[in-house]
Each structure stands twice: as C-alpha cells, then as structure tokens.
Amino acid sequence: NTVMTQSPTSMFISVGDRVTMNCKASQNVGTNVDWYQQKTGQSPKLLIYGASNRYTGVPDRFTGSGSGTDFTLTISNMQAEDLAVYYCLQYNYNHTFGAGTKLELK
Amino acid sequence: QIQLVQSGPELKKPGESLKISCKASGYTFTDYAMQWVKQAPGKGLQYMGWINTQTGKPTYADDFKERFVFSLETSASTAYLQINNLKNEDTATYFCWNNYFDYWGQGVMVTVSS
C-alpha cells in the first residue's frame, strides 16, 4: 500500500500569510496526486488535480507542485475562508489519502 | 445540476447490518464509477473503494474487504453501501463520491453503540 505522509499536522496562521504544506508518498506516484479542502461539517472539495492543475473555480492563490514522492500545496495570501483541513490523495496505486493538515487562526 | 443525495443518519447496535443509499442525478449514472469514503469522528478521510456502475463490479480497499458491500440499482441511479456485523469502529460519516466531476454526497452519519 502507498502511504501518504502529510506535514505538518496543523498550522496556526494569520490572514495574509503564505502557507506551505507537504505530502510525501512512500513510493513513486508520478503526478497522480490531488489536493482536497474540507471545511468543518462539509464534504471535501477538489482544489488541485494531477499535482499542479488548479480545478475549475479555485482561486489562483492555491498552487500545487511536485512529482514522484514529494508534493506541496501552497496558499499565498491566506484568507479566513481558507481555514479548513487539507488532504492529499494519490491515485497511482489504488487510492490513499494523507492524514490531513489543519489550518487554524493564530 | 449534478447531485448526490444520501440517505439519513443511522443508529445501530453492534452486530446489526445497515444499507445506506446514494441517489445520483444530473448525469448518466452508468457513465461514471462511484467511490466511497469513510470519515470517523474527528479523523481524516479513508478511501473505501469503488463500484463500476456499468458492470456492477466492486473493488474494495484492503481495510474494507470484509463486511462491506457496494451495490447498485441502476434503474434508480442509486448506489448502496451495506455494512454487515457492525462494530463500534464503524461509527463514522460515509460519503459517496463521483470523482470524475468531484461531486460528493452530503455524507451519512452512522453511529454504532450498544
């Protein structure tokens, strides 16, 4: 099974911050990684597909990068509405979610 | 518009079974697979597997190969998740998910408690 290790587990941030979170795959998954945002009490929403492609309607402050085993999601100019848990998902070998990175206000 | 509407919350006792539904609308049901995802209270997302809506063939992630059954009623554009011999650790919200369009059901909260 491919394990996706996300870091950090949580981050305390301020509006306007640049936020970077990571996801490391236990084996090479190419660019078969998506990023999802889940706000409290809601279903997840797709932000980034194929490691670096922004999904329809996603603000351009969200950027994904990486390939192979190391992936990054960056939020430039963090907004209050971005407070959520973020999950990476690999779909190169079946599907595996990371454990999530929770963004909280300082 | 595309919608996935799931059945309501469930309260069950250990050892019982349940079957939750996911009714799709706004697209041709058999054109796209249906995925299932589990989320325990306060925990992350766990991929359960998927069902081929053309053939009805299910594929289960390793942790869900026993007690879990995916099925379809294609005439009603509905997918089902059945959980047999419920355990306390099955307490969670269960989502159906069309990952082609990224449409998710609203989730079904399942509570297993004696």
Chai-1 contact restraints between the chains, C-beta under 6 A:
chainA,res_idxA,chainB,res_idxB,connection_type,confidence,min_distance_angstrom,max_distance_angstrom,comment,restraint_id
A,S43,B,W104,contact,1.0,0.0,6.0,A-B,restraint_1
A,L46,B,D102,contact,1.0,0.0,6.0,A-B,restraint_2
A,Y87,B,L45,contact,1.0,0.0,6.0,A-B,restraint_3
A,H95,B,Y47,contact,1.0,0.0,6.0,A-B,restraint_4
A,F97,B,L45,contact,1.0,0.0,6.0,A-B,restraint_5
A,F97,B,Y47,contact,1.0,0.0,6.0,A-B,restraint_6
A,A99,B,G44,contact,1.0,0.0,6.0,A-B,restraint_7
A,G100,B,G44,contact,1.0,0.0,6.0,A-B,restraint_8
